[in-house]
Amino acid sequence: MALFNVETRQKDFSIIGFSLFSGWLLSFPFGGQVLNTLAANVQIDLSLITLASVVFQFIGLFSGGFIIKDQTAGKKAMFAATIVCFIGSIVFFLPYYYLWHIAIMFCAFFAGLFIAGWGYLFKRYSLPDRRLKTAADVLIFSNILMILVNVIAVNLSAYGGLSLAVLLLLASLYFTLSIETDDDEADVKTVNTDISIIKPFIILCIFIFIITIDSGLMYQVVSPAFQEHKTLASYYWVVPYFAALVILRKYSGCFNMAYVLYVAIIMIGLSFISFMWLDRSAVSYLIVDTLMLGAFGVCDLFWWSILGKFFDYYHNPGKILGIGLSMNILGILAGGIIGNWLSFIQGELYYVPALALIVIFSVMAILPILNIQLTQLFKSHNFLIRFSDMPEDEKGQKENDEQEQEEIQEQEQNLILNDKINKLTERETEVVKLLLRGMTYTATAETLGISENTVKYHV
């Protein structure tokens, strides 16, 4: 019971700390409503600030895994990033808005480092079969906090929204400091390091980049087209996204989610077609936003959970999460630039849905290739279709072979483990059993009532 409580508490601290930070990120520097409202109050052009935020967050995410090499460094990076982002946010209370450009660049870069550093905690405190639900949790909680901050910023006060966003950072700092780190434990949980993940990971990154071009088009073209419904948007904008995540989290094991992913991609196409043919009324906004944001919720959970599966095949989860999510940012940046260019050059919005549909067809072509690559690497995943092109006899034979191999490996490991445990003292046996269940040295010491040095001595 003590083991369960310690591990559960650490996992909860990790999820809460990340969600609080992400709530600040989504509502403020990453083109959030707090930043939009502040810019409108002082009548400045937001485009350069938004562009700087996206570019520097991409740099922070992509480089994070190369800078952060272990779990302890990841926690330090999260701490430093939160402090920098807190200071950078305070700058926006000042009237001298030229400082805002400098502050937003630092905030965005260190936000990328924070996310990459959290990859180690994502791996450490989420078992492989629980990472989809962990990903859903952080995405759900982050967006709930974003809605809360956005509603205050849009309907009450920009500085009220900014104040709440700053409080989220302080709360995130508290939970981050409460999390234990143990690099030895993280290393033990990395398996199958002899398997190459380069090809499937590159294809996944290409998939993420291409599909999020449509996200950039949404931010740059679709959302501004419904500006007159600002109040409605502040309450409803992310509700379909939130609903999709809640449903998938709850029923992830009840049906084949691979087909849901295909439906989501089709929904994105339908949303842009609706945007082209419908007017700019509130009803039209609800139709377009429901289709688009619901689909993006499915897609986000797909690649977050797939990136989580890669953790067991590579020693640096910060690099996996950072590079993977940087492709999301890069796609949004590309889509925003293209959407802005089309709107400015052509003067019509009809070219945007056409481009969005080209993106959808491209993604549909890549997805089967990605599925084949991932199923060859992973034993199972909710979003993957297995053996789609394999005859029934071969399917059954492969399943039987895999099951027999797993049983043989398990028996061999049990024999080796039992032989080793039988040679240990009673206290050494207690220590090793707790460590094998995933406890840190600190948690093991607390459970057994001994010092951490004693635990290390027994190990």
C-alpha positions as CSV (number, residue, x, y, z in Angstrom):
1,M,0.0,0.0,0.0
2,A,2.8,2.4,0.8
3,L,4.5,1.6,-2.5
4,F,1.2,2.3,-4.4
5,N,0.6,5.6,-2.6
6,V,4.2,6.9,-3.2
7,E,4.2,6.0,-6.9
8,T,0.7,7.3,-7.4
9,R,1.5,10.6,-5.7
10,Q,4.6,11.1,-7.8
11,K,2.6,10.4,-11.0
12,D,-0.1,12.8,-10.0
13,F,2.5,15.5,-9.2
14,S,4.0,15.0,-12.6
15,I,0.7,15.3,-14.4
16,I,-0.5,18.3,-12.4
17,G,2.7,20.2,-12.7
18,F,2.9,19.7,-16.5
19,S,-0.8,20.6,-16.9
20,L,-0.5,23.8,-14.9
21,F,2.5,24.9,-17.0
22,S,0.8,23.9,-20.3
23,G,-2.3,25.8,-19.2
24,W,-0.2,28.9,-19.0
25,L,1.5,28.2,-22.3
26,L,-1.7,27.7,-24.3
27,S,-3.5,30.7,-22.8
28,F,-0.6,33.1,-23.0
29,P,2.6,32.9,-25.2
30,F,1.4,30.4,-27.7
31,G,-1.0,32.8,-29.5
32,G,-3.3,32.6,-26.5
33,Q,-6.2,34.9,-25.7
34,V,-4.3,36.6,-22.9
35,L,-1.6,37.7,-25.4
36,N,-4.3,38.6,-28.0
37,T,-6.2,40.8,-25.6
38,L,-3.1,42.5,-24.2
39,A,-2.0,43.4,-27.8
40,A,-5.5,44.7,-28.7
41,N,-5.5,46.9,-25.6
42,V,-2.3,48.7,-26.6
43,Q,-3.1,48.5,-30.4
44,I,0.1,46.7,-31.5
45,D,0.6,44.3,-34.4
46,L,0.6,40.8,-33.0
47,S,2.1,39.0,-35.9
48,L,5.7,39.5,-35.0
49,I,5.2,38.5,-31.4
50,T,3.2,35.3,-32.4
51,L,5.8,34.4,-35.0
52,A,8.6,34.8,-32.5
53,S,6.8,32.7,-29.9
54,V,6.2,29.8,-32.4
55,V,9.8,29.9,-33.7
56,F,11.5,29.9,-30.4
57,Q,9.3,27.2,-28.9
58,F,10.2,25.0,-31.9
59,I,13.9,25.7,-31.2
60,G,13.4,24.9,-27.5
61,L,11.6,21.6,-28.2
62,F,13.9,20.4,-30.9
63,S,17.1,21.1,-28.9
64,G,15.7,20.1,-25.5
65,G,16.6,16.4,-25.8
66,F,20.1,17.2,-26.9
67,I,20.6,19.6,-24.0
68,I,18.9,17.5,-21.3
69,K,20.5,14.1,-20.9
70,D,18.9,12.5,-17.8
71,Q,16.0,12.7,-15.4
72,T,17.7,14.9,-12.9
73,A,18.7,17.4,-15.6
74,G,15.1,17.3,-16.9
75,K,13.8,18.4,-13.5
76,K,16.4,21.2,-13.3
77,A,15.4,22.3,-16.8
78,M,11.7,22.4,-15.8
79,F,12.5,24.4,-12.7
80,A,14.7,26.9,-14.6
81,A,12.1,27.2,-17.4
82,T,9.3,28.0,-14.9
83,I,11.3,30.7,-13.3
84,V,12.2,32.3,-16.6
85,C,8.6,32.1,-17.8
86,F,7.4,33.7,-14.6
87,I,9.8,36.6,-15.0
88,G,8.9,36.9,-18.7
89,S,5.2,37.0,-17.9
90,I,5.6,39.7,-15.4
91,V,7.1,41.9,-18.1
92,F,3.7,42.0,-19.8
93,F,2.4,44.0,-16.9
94,L,4.7,46.8,-18.0
95,P,3.5,49.4,-20.5
96,Y,6.8,49.4,-22.5
97,Y,5.7,46.8,-25.0
98,Y,9.0,46.5,-27.0
99,L,10.2,44.4,-24.1
100,W,7.4,42.0,-24.8
101,H,9.2,40.7,-27.9
102,I,12.3,39.8,-25.9
103,A,10.2,38.3,-23.1
104,I,8.2,36.2,-25.4
105,M,11.3,34.7,-27.1
106,F,12.7,33.6,-23.7
107,C,9.4,32.3,-22.5
108,A,8.8,30.3,-25.7
109,F,12.3,28.8,-25.8
110,F,12.3,27.7,-22.2
111,A,8.7,26.4,-22.5
112,G,10.1,24.0,-25.1
113,L,12.9,22.9,-22.7
114,F,10.2,22.4,-20.0
115,I,8.2,20.0,-22.2
116,A,11.3,18.1,-23.3
117,G,12.5,17.8,-19.7
118,W,9.1,16.5,-18.7
119,G,9.5,13.6,-21.1
120,Y,11.7,11.9,-18.5
121,L,8.9,12.1,-15.9
122,F,6.3,11.0,-18.5
123,K,8.4,7.8,-19.0
124,R,9.3,7.3,-15.3
125,Y,5.9,7.6,-13.8
126,S,3.6,6.1,-16.5
127,L,3.7,2.4,-17.2
128,P,3.8,1.6,-21.0
129,D,0.1,0.5,-21.0
130,R,-1.0,3.7,-19.2
131,R,0.8,6.3,-21.3
132,L,-2.2,6.9,-23.6
133,K,-4.3,7.8,-20.5
134,T,-1.5,9.9,-19.1
135,A,-1.3,11.8,-22.4
136,A,-5.1,12.3,-22.4
137,D,-5.0,13.5,-18.8
138,V,-2.4,16.3,-19.4
139,L,-4.1,17.4,-22.6
140,I,-7.5,17.5,-20.9
141,F,-6.4,19.3,-17.7
142,S,-4.2,21.8,-19.8
143,N,-7.2,22.8,-21.9
144,I,-9.5,23.1,-18.9
145,L,-7.1,25.6,-17.4
146,M,-6.7,27.4,-20.8
147,I,-10.5,27.8,-21.1
148,L,-10.6,29.3,-17.6
149,V,-7.8,31.8,-18.3
150,N,-9.2,32.7,-21.7
151,V,-12.7,33.4,-20.4
152,I,-11.3,35.8,-17.8
153,A,-9.0,37.5,-20.3
154,V,-11.7,37.9,-23.0
155,N,-14.8,38.7,-20.9
156,L,-13.4,40.4,-17.7
157,S,-9.8,41.7,-17.9
158,A,-6.7,40.9,-19.9
159,Y,-4.6,41.6,-16.8
160,G,-6.9,39.3,-14.8
161,G,-6.2,36.5,-17.2
162,L,-2.5,37.3,-17.1
163,S,-2.5,37.2,-13.3
164,L,-4.2,33.8,-13.3
165,A,-1.7,32.5,-15.9
166,V,1.1,33.6,-13.6
167,L,-0.4,31.8,-10.7
168,L,-0.5,28.6,-12.8
169,L,3.2,28.9,-13.2
170,L,3.8,29.3,-9.5
171,A,1.6,26.3,-8.8
172,S,3.5,24.3,-11.4
173,L,6.8,25.2,-9.7
174,Y,5.5,23.7,-6.4
175,F,4.5,20.4,-8.0
176,T,7.7,20.2,-10.1
177,L,9.9,20.6,-7.0
178,S,7.9,17.9,-5.2
179,I,8.7,15.3,-7.8
180,E,11.5,12.7,-7.1
181,T,14.0,11.8,-9.7
182,D,16.1,8.6,-10.0
183,D,18.2,8.2,-13.2
184,D,19.1,4.6,-12.3
185,E,15.4,3.6,-12.3
186,A,14.8,5.4,-15.7
187,D,17.7,3.5,-17.3
188,V,16.4,0.1,-16.1
189,K,13.0,0.7,-17.8
190,T,14.5,1.2,-21.2
191,V,14.3,-2.0,-23.2
192,N,14.9,-3.3,-26.8
193,T,17.6,-0.6,-27.4
194,D,19.0,-2.8,-30.2
195,I,15.9,-2.1,-32.3
196,S,16.2,0.8,-34.7
197,I,13.5,3.4,-34.3
198,I,14.9,5.9,-36.8
199,K,12.7,5.0,-39.8
200,P,9.3,4.8,-38.0
201,F,10.1,7.9,-35.9
202,I,11.0,9.9,-39.0
203,I,7.8,8.9,-40.8
204,L,5.8,9.8,-37.6
205,C,7.5,13.2,-37.6
206,I,6.5,13.8,-41.2
207,F,3.0,12.8,-40.5
208,I,2.7,15.2,-37.5
209,F,4.2,18.0,-39.6
210,I,1.9,17.6,-42.5
211,I,-1.3,17.2,-40.6
212,T,-0.6,20.2,-38.4
213,I,-0.3,22.4,-41.4
214,D,-4.1,22.4,-41.2
215,S,-3.8,23.6,-37.6
216,G,-1.8,26.6,-38.8
217,L,-4.4,27.3,-41.4
218,M,-7.1,27.3,-38.6
219,Y,-5.2,29.7,-36.4
220,Q,-4.3,32.1,-39.3
221,V,-7.5,31.9,-41.4
222,V,-10.5,30.1,-39.9
223,S,-10.4,31.5,-36.4
224,P,-10.0,35.2,-37.5
225,A,-12.9,34.8,-39.9
226,F,-15.2,34.3,-36.9
227,Q,-13.9,37.2,-34.8
228,E,-17.3,38.7,-34.3
229,H,-18.2,35.6,-32.1
230,K,-15.4,36.3,-29.7
231,T,-17.5,35.6,-26.5
232,L,-18.9,32.4,-27.9
233,A,-15.4,31.3,-29.0
234,S,-13.9,31.9,-25.6
235,Y,-16.4,29.5,-24.0
236,Y,-16.8,26.9,-26.8
237,W,-13.6,26.9,-28.9
238,V,-11.9,24.0,-27.2
239,V,-15.0,22.1,-25.9
240,P,-15.0,19.6,-28.9
241,Y,-11.3,19.0,-28.4
242,F,-11.9,18.3,-24.7
243,A,-14.9,16.0,-25.4
244,A,-13.0,13.9,-27.9
245,L,-10.1,13.4,-25.4
246,V,-12.5,12.4,-22.6
247,I,-14.4,9.9,-24.7
248,L,-11.2,8.3,-26.1
249,R,-9.6,8.1,-22.6
250,K,-12.6,6.4,-21.1
251,Y,-13.3,4.0,-23.9
252,S,-9.8,3.4,-25.3
253,G,-9.9,-0.3,-24.7
254,C,-13.4,-0.9,-25.9
255,F,-13.0,-0.4,-29.7
256,N,-10.4,-0.1,-32.4
257,M,-9.3,3.5,-32.3
258,A,-7.4,3.2,-35.6
259,Y,-10.6,3.7,-37.4
260,V,-11.4,6.7,-35.2
261,L,-8.1,8.3,-36.5
262,Y,-9.3,7.9,-40.1
263,V,-12.7,9.4,-39.2
264,A,-10.9,12.4,-37.5
265,I,-8.8,13.1,-40.6
266,I,-12.0,13.1,-42.7
267,M,-13.6,15.5,-40.2
268,I,-10.8,18.0,-40.7
269,G,-11.5,17.9,-44.4
270,L,-15.2,18.4,-43.8
271,S,-14.6,21.3,-41.5
272,F,-12.7,23.2,-44.2
273,I,-15.3,22.4,-46.8
274,S,-18.0,23.7,-44.3
275,F,-15.9,26.8,-43.8
276,M,-15.8,27.4,-47.5
277,W,-19.6,27.0,-48.1
278,L,-21.2,28.3,-44.9
279,D,-21.6,31.9,-43.8
280,R,-20.0,33.5,-40.8
281,S,-22.9,33.0,-38.4
282,A,-22.7,31.6,-34.9
283,V,-24.3,28.3,-36.1
284,S,-21.6,28.0,-38.8
285,Y,-18.9,28.6,-36.3
286,L,-20.3,25.8,-34.1
287,I,-20.3,23.4,-37.0
288,V,-16.8,24.2,-38.2
289,D,-15.3,24.3,-34.8
290,T,-16.9,21.1,-33.6
291,L,-15.6,19.2,-36.6
292,M,-12.1,20.7,-36.6
293,L,-11.3,20.8,-32.9
294,G,-12.8,17.3,-32.2
295,A,-10.6,15.9,-35.0
296,F,-7.5,17.7,-33.6
297,G,-8.2,16.2,-30.2
298,V,-8.0,12.7,-31.7
299,C,-4.9,13.5,-33.7
300,D,-3.1,15.0,-30.7
301,L,-3.8,12.0,-28.5
302,F,-2.6,9.7,-31.3
303,W,0.9,11.2,-31.6
304,W,1.3,11.9,-27.9
305,S,0.5,8.2,-27.1
306,I,2.7,6.9,-30.0
307,L,5.6,9.1,-28.8
308,G,5.1,7.5,-25.4
309,K,5.5,4.1,-26.9
310,F,8.9,5.1,-28.3
311,F,10.2,5.7,-24.8
312,D,10.7,2.0,-24.3
313,Y,12.9,1.8,-27.4
314,Y,15.2,4.8,-26.8
315,H,17.2,6.0,-23.7
316,N,16.4,9.7,-24.1
317,P,12.6,10.3,-23.8
318,G,13.2,14.1,-23.8
319,K,14.6,13.9,-27.3
320,I,11.7,11.7,-28.5
321,L,9.0,14.0,-27.0
322,G,10.8,17.2,-27.9
323,I,11.5,16.4,-31.5
324,G,8.1,14.8,-32.0
325,L,6.2,17.8,-30.6
326,S,8.5,20.3,-32.4
327,M,7.1,18.9,-35.7
328,N,3.6,19.9,-34.4
329,I,4.9,23.5,-33.9
330,L,6.7,23.5,-37.3
331,G,3.5,22.4,-39.0
332,I,1.5,25.1,-37.3
333,L,4.1,27.7,-38.3
334,A,4.1,26.5,-41.9
335,G,0.3,26.5,-42.1
336,G,0.1,30.0,-40.6
337,I,2.7,31.4,-43.1
338,I,1.0,29.7,-46.1
339,G,-2.5,30.8,-44.9
340,N,-1.4,34.4,-44.4
341,W,0.3,34.4,-47.9
342,L,-2.8,33.0,-49.6
343,S,-5.1,35.4,-47.9
344,F,-2.9,38.4,-48.7
345,I,-1.9,37.5,-52.3
346,Q,-5.2,36.0,-53.5
347,G,-7.6,38.0,-51.5
348,E,-9.9,35.0,-51.3
349,L,-10.4,32.3,-48.7
350,Y,-11.4,29.6,-51.1
351,Y,-7.7,28.6,-51.7
352,V,-7.3,27.7,-48.1
353,P,-9.8,24.8,-48.0
354,A,-8.3,23.5,-51.2
355,L,-4.8,23.5,-49.6
356,A,-6.3,21.9,-46.5
357,L,-7.8,19.0,-48.6
358,I,-4.4,18.5,-50.3
359,V,-3.0,18.1,-46.8
360,I,-5.7,15.5,-45.9
361,F,-5.0,13.4,-49.0
362,S,-1.3,13.5,-48.3
363,V,-1.9,12.3,-44.7
364,M,-4.2,9.5,-46.0
365,A,-1.4,8.3,-48.2
366,I,1.2,8.4,-45.4
367,L,-0.9,6.8,-42.7
368,P,-0.8,3.2,-44.0
369,I,2.9,3.4,-44.4
370,L,3.2,4.7,-40.8
371,N,0.9,2.0,-39.5
372,I,3.1,-0.7,-41.0
373,Q,6.3,0.7,-39.6
374,L,4.8,1.1,-36.1
375,T,3.2,-2.3,-36.0
376,Q,6.6,-3.9,-36.8
377,L,8.1,-2.0,-33.8
378,F,5.3,-2.1,-31.2
379,K,3.5,-5.2,-30.0
380,S,0.2,-3.3,-29.6
381,H,-1.3,0.1,-29.5
382,N,-4.9,1.4,-29.5
383,F,-4.5,3.5,-32.7
384,L,-2.8,0.8,-34.8
385,I,-4.2,-1.8,-37.2
386,R,-2.3,-5.0,-37.0
387,F,-1.8,-7.6,-39.8
388,S,-4.0,-5.6,-42.2
389,D,-2.3,-7.3,-45.2
390,M,-1.6,-10.7,-43.7
391,P,-3.6,-13.9,-44.5
392,E,-5.6,-15.4,-41.6
393,D,-3.3,-18.4,-41.2
394,E,-0.2,-16.2,-41.0
395,K,-2.0,-14.0,-38.5
396,G,-2.7,-16.9,-36.2
397,Q,0.7,-18.4,-36.6
398,K,2.5,-15.1,-35.8
399,E,0.3,-14.5,-32.8
400,N,1.1,-18.1,-31.5
401,D,4.8,-17.6,-32.2
402,E,4.9,-14.3,-30.3
403,Q,3.0,-15.8,-27.4
404,E,5.3,-18.8,-27.1
405,Q,8.4,-16.6,-27.3
406,E,7.0,-14.3,-24.6
407,E,6.3,-17.3,-22.4
408,I,9.8,-18.8,-22.9
409,Q,11.4,-15.5,-22.1
410,E,9.3,-15.0,-19.0
411,Q,10.1,-18.5,-17.7
412,E,13.9,-17.9,-18.3
413,Q,13.7,-14.5,-16.5
414,N,11.8,-16.1,-13.6
415,L,14.4,-18.9,-13.2
416,I,17.3,-16.4,-13.2
417,L,15.5,-14.0,-10.8
418,N,14.5,-16.8,-8.4
419,D,18.1,-18.1,-8.4
420,K,19.5,-14.7,-7.6
421,I,16.9,-13.9,-4.9
422,N,17.5,-17.2,-3.1
423,K,21.1,-16.1,-2.6
424,L,20.1,-12.8,-0.9
425,T,19.6,-11.9,2.7
426,E,16.1,-11.2,3.9
427,R,16.6,-7.4,3.9
428,E,18.3,-7.5,0.4
429,T,15.3,-9.5,-0.8
430,E,12.9,-6.9,0.5
431,V,14.9,-4.1,-1.2
432,V,15.2,-5.8,-4.6
433,K,11.5,-6.7,-4.7
434,L,10.5,-3.1,-4.1
435,L,12.9,-1.8,-6.8
436,L,11.7,-4.4,-9.3
437,R,8.2,-3.0,-8.7
438,G,9.4,0.4,-9.9
439,M,10.1,2.3,-6.7
440,T,12.9,4.8,-6.4
441,Y,15.7,4.5,-3.9
442,T,14.1,7.2,-1.8
443,A,10.7,5.6,-1.8
444,T,12.2,2.2,-1.0
445,A,14.0,3.7,2.0
446,E,10.8,5.3,3.3
447,T,8.8,2.1,2.9
448,L,11.4,0.0,4.8
449,G,12.3,2.6,7.4
450,I,16.0,2.7,6.4
451,S,18.3,5.3,4.9
452,E,18.8,5.8,1.2
453,N,22.5,5.0,1.6
454,T,21.5,1.6,3.2
455,V,19.3,0.9,0.2
456,K,22.2,1.7,-2.2
457,Y,24.5,-0.5,-0.1
458,H,22.2,-3.5,-0.4
459,V,21.9,-2.9,-4.1
